[in-house]
Amino acid sequence: MKKTTQFEKNIRERIKLGKPKIGFGLKEPNKEVLKSLVKSKKYAEIILVGPKAINNVKGFQKIISEEPEKELAKVLFNEEVEGIIRGTIDDFKTFEAYSALIGKEKAKEMIELGLMKDFYGRQFFVSQGSNPFGWTKEEKIKDCEGIIKFMKAELRMKPKIGFITGIRHETYARKKEIKEGVRGILNQTYEDAEFVVDYFAKKGINAKNYAIEIETALKEECNIIVPPNGMVGNQIFRTLAFLGGGSLLTGSRGNLPHPYEDNSRGETDFETHIRWLVAWINGRKFRKQKMKL
């Protein structure tokens, strides 16, 4: 029998607390996507936001707009829905529209939270899966601190961080004097990992530099994997999600005023995203109610 993870326990507990109204971005009718949305109507009231192409979709309340990204952001900001899933509309346009509403400074505080599951059922966050980001030690610290805060508040999970670099331990020891070119970049990923490991160790958080051995980090039950940079993080995600028997469980954008769930463009089954968003919304509401008592 498979062990029930803390993530799944949280979902099972919280989806019982209510059936919130959520927005879902849908670019065009897609049989597989719609099948998963129909299946997920038992968890939430789902409002589809999309262009005229979705006008004939039956069984859902719809908001038709030629700028669905702006519309989805607006209904979230105005709290006409309690949370959103970006779905199949443009990810950058949607977040840009939402950022404009909440303000650029608040948007900068956003943390991407990609919770993955591998072939063996092990669950872990990949700290940065967006190509342009995660290239500096400062970004790695910010990402990890955001994930740790989210893990403790929303998932009741204890962090264990595994840093992955572009170079082996023994190769770095032999080549560490090189500072230029590709080899210099690889050495920098190692030095950054050592710096950030030391930073978190001083805070009493379990962290280790695994060099290139992501397999060892997962075997040793790390639940936050920090790639050398966002480009590698993106490749780790795509390999696991589409080639390696793994899957994306959440694509949350954390540290924002509202629950905002993102996803991969290639996904067609959104049931896990919807279940998680419902659990996230209900968990937030439950905590607010307790604070008022």
Number of C-alpha atoms within 10 A of each C-alpha: 3 5 7 8 11 13 18 16 11 17 20 14 12 21 22 12 15 15 18 18 18 25 28 26 25 26 19 17 15 13 10 12 19 18 14 16 22 13 13 19 15 12 21 19 17 25 19 26 29 26 20 14 14 18 15 9 14 9 9 13 13 20 20 16 15 12 14 24 26 19 21 31 27 17 19 21 18 10 13 13 21 20 26 26 25 26 25 22 22 15 16 11 15 21 20 15 17 23 19 14 17 14 11 12 10 14 18 11 15 18 21 23 25 25 21 24 20 16 12 8 14 15 23 22 28 25 30 29 24 16 14 10 14 24 19 15 19 12 15 24 19 16 21 24 15 19 24 22 16 17 19 12 12 15 18 14 15 13 21 18 27 28 28 25 27 20 22 16 14 10 10 19 11 9 14 16 11 15 13 11 8 10 16 14 16 21 24 24 23 24 17 20 27 19 16 20 20 16 14 17 13 10 8 9 16 15 22 20 23 23 24 18 17 19 10 13 22 18 10 11 16 23 22 26 25 28 29 28 25 22 17 21 23 16 15 18 25 18 14 17 21 13 10 13 13 20 21 23 23 24 22 22 19 19 19 15 12 17 21 25 24 21 21 17 12 11 15 18 16 23 19 16 21 25 21 25 28 28 27 23 23 22 22 15 14 13 10 11 10 8 8 6 5
